[in-house]
Structure formats: C-alpha cells, structure tokens
Amino acid sequence: MNSTLQNPFAPFLEQQGVALLDGGLATTLEAKGHDLADPLWSARVLLEEPSAVADVHAAYLAAGADCITTATYQATFEGFERRGLDRTAASEVLLRAVRLAVGTRDAFWARPEHRNGRLRPLVAASIGPYGAFLADGSEYTGRYDLDVDGLEAFHAPRWDLLAASDVDVLACETIPSLAEARALLRLLGRTPGRCAWLSFQCRDDAHLADGTPFEAAVRECMGRFGVVAVGVNCVPPHQVSSLLDRARGQGAVGLVAYPNSGEEWDPRTKSWTGASSRVDPASLAPSWRARGAQLVGGCCRIGPQGIGRMRDALLGPV
C-alpha cells in the first residue's frame, strides 16, 4: 500500500502484530432467533429491528474484536427497490447501518473499563458481492450475468455512499470472481482517500469460486493504492493455511483471513448444511498469523464466543 495513505490498522499491527475482526453478523442474528429467510438477509433486521444489529455489534466488541462490520453485506439499492424503497429511503437505511456500528463502537469506547490497554476499535463498511443481492448462492460459484463494467455499475452507488460515510475502512467480502475484484478495484482507484481489504470466496485451496487461480486474484490486488489486505473469507477453516501460503508465495503482505465454521450454504433451502469443522478455528488462528495474516476473524456461524476464543489464542484475554 502507498505510504501516503494511512492504513487504519497500522496502530493495531504496531502494538499487537494482528487485528481481530468480528464474526458472522447475520448468523449471529439467526442464533438469537431472527428469521433471515429473506432476499435481504441481515438487511431485513436492519429494516425491522435495528437495535438487534447494535446488540450484535456490542457483543463482538465485548468479545475483543478490534473491528466490527456494518450490516450492509446484502443491503443494496436494487434489493431495497424490490422491497418498495426509493433511492432516498434506501440511502437512509444504508447510513443507518453505519450509524448503528459507529454509535455502538463509540458507546463502547466511552466506558473507561473497555479501554484497559486496548486501542479504539474500527468500523468497516461491508461491501458484499453481486451474488449476495441475487440471493441465489452465486457468491459461492461466481456465475454472474454481468461483466466487469456491469459489476462496477452495480456496486458504484452503494460504494460511493459508504465511502463518504464515517466508517474507517471498506470490506470487500466474499468475492467469487476475478471480474468482480477488478470492478471493486476500479471503484477503490477512484476513491483515493479510502482504504479497503479484498477477501475472496474459494472453491478449494487453490481457486476462486469461479475457478480463477487464487494467485492470479492476489496479483491483481498487489500494489493497488488503498488495498490494506487481501485474502479469504467464508471458506472452511482447513483451507485457510494453504491459501495464505499461496498468497505469501506471490509476495503479498497484509493478508486477511476469516473463515466460516466449515458448513456449506444451500441456496435452495437457505440454510447451512453439513458438519462444522472438527477443529476450533481459534486453535488455527496463531498459525494463520504466522503465515502473514494481519487481519484475522470469523465469518458465517462463528459468533462472539468464537471471536473471544480467537482473541485469547492470538492476544490473550480481553
């Protein structure tokens, strides 16, 4: 990353050597009894019960997360339009997600007992993939009906709104294809005051969901102005080490890793299937850090308790 743009994670890396991300927001809401069987997924709760989203943010902060992520992964102008919201109303909902996260962080940080040697946590704006809007599981296949130009046009309105908000960093998450990464990098390139991480969804320990070699995706991101980290999310824990090794083999620095629990998403039933990983991801987190991961956390089905265990494994108790 160009040294003239300050990496918001720099203080954490200097003091701790690693920054701890949060875990799955939507699946934590589900665990608390919220019905997310809806194309808007967690954005449905953002519309109907925003205080529940704030409660999840607070739980992750209490567990030791250094960065919480807004409930905007599946919140898009197109998705809200289907729900009957016009552009102005949809913009307000997206900004509500930012206010919830920033306000929860600020309230947490205002209490002296929460400082206790910690650094002020960050807020990341989640930029979910086009497949999240489609709500058909295509973020796990990369089979899209849009090219790079079309993907850039899809992402641009939400990107511009969130990039101009009070978040600290943009989180481009669960990217299944090289085309979508290129579209997001274009948007980052036209937003010179912003930093972002890009994390990919992979079909195995060598390829993106669309079949692109993971190394090619890493090379696409390397040296790009504003990219603070590149890596993977929502992959099974057992794939992370190999993928990090591949990224490091390309000379990449500033890696990010936040796997799911090891289960698989079934887009037909809108549910997670299969068994979770037999190995607690927290026990693997130190090895990911040793492989160059500077941002470590969890994704779907990894909740506040799992993040707390990662904190213990990486940094010791809060």
C-alpha positions, 0 to 999 in steps of 0.5 A: 500500500502507498505510504501516503495513505494511512492504513487504519490498522497500522496502530493495531499491527504496531502494538499487537502484530494482528487485528481481530475482526468480528464474526458472522453478523447475520448468523449471529442474528439467526442464533438469537432467533431472527428469521433471515429467510429473506432476499435481504438477509441481515438487511431485513433486521436492519429494516425491522429491528435495528437495535438487534444489529447494535446488540450484535455489534456490542457483543463482538466488541465485548468479545475483543474484536478490534473491528466490527462490520456494518450490516450492509453485506446484502443491503443494496439499492436494487434489493431495497427497490424490490422491497418498495424503497426509493433511492432516498429511503434506501440511502437512509437505511444504508447510513443507518447501518453505519450509524448503528456500528459507529454509535455502538463502537463509540458507546463502547469506547466511552466506558473507561473499563473497555479501554484497559490497554486496548486501542479504539476499535474500527468500523468497516463498511461491508461491501458484499458481492453481486451474488449476495443481492441475487440471493441465489448462492452465486457468491459461492460459484461466481456465475454472474450475468454481468461483466466487469463494467456491469459489476462496477455499475452495480456496486458504484452507488452503494460504494460511493455512499459508504465511502463518504460515510464515517466508517474507517475502512471498506470490506470487500467480502466474499468475492467469487470472481476475478471480474468482480475484484477488478470492478471493486478495484476500479471503484477503490482507484477512484476513491483515493482517500479510502482504504479497503481489504479484498477477501475472496470466496474459494472453491478449494485451496487453490481457486476462486469460486469461479475457478480463477487461480487464487494467485492470479486474484492476489496479483491483481490486488498487489500494489493497488493504492488503498488495498490494506489486505487481501485474502479469504473469507467464508471458506472452511477453516482447513483451507485457510493455511494453504491459501495464505501460503499461496498468497505469501508465495506471490509476495503479498503482505497484509493478508486477511483471513476469516473463515466460516465454521466449515458448513456449506450454504444451500441456496435452495433451502437457505440454510447451512448444511453439513458438519462444522469443522472438527477443529476450533478455528481459534486453535488455527488462528496463531498459525494463520498469523504466522503465515502473514495474516494481519487481519484475522476473524470469523465469518458465517456461524462463528459468533462472539464466543468464537471471536473471544476464543480467537482473541485469547489464542492470538492476544490473550484475554480481553 
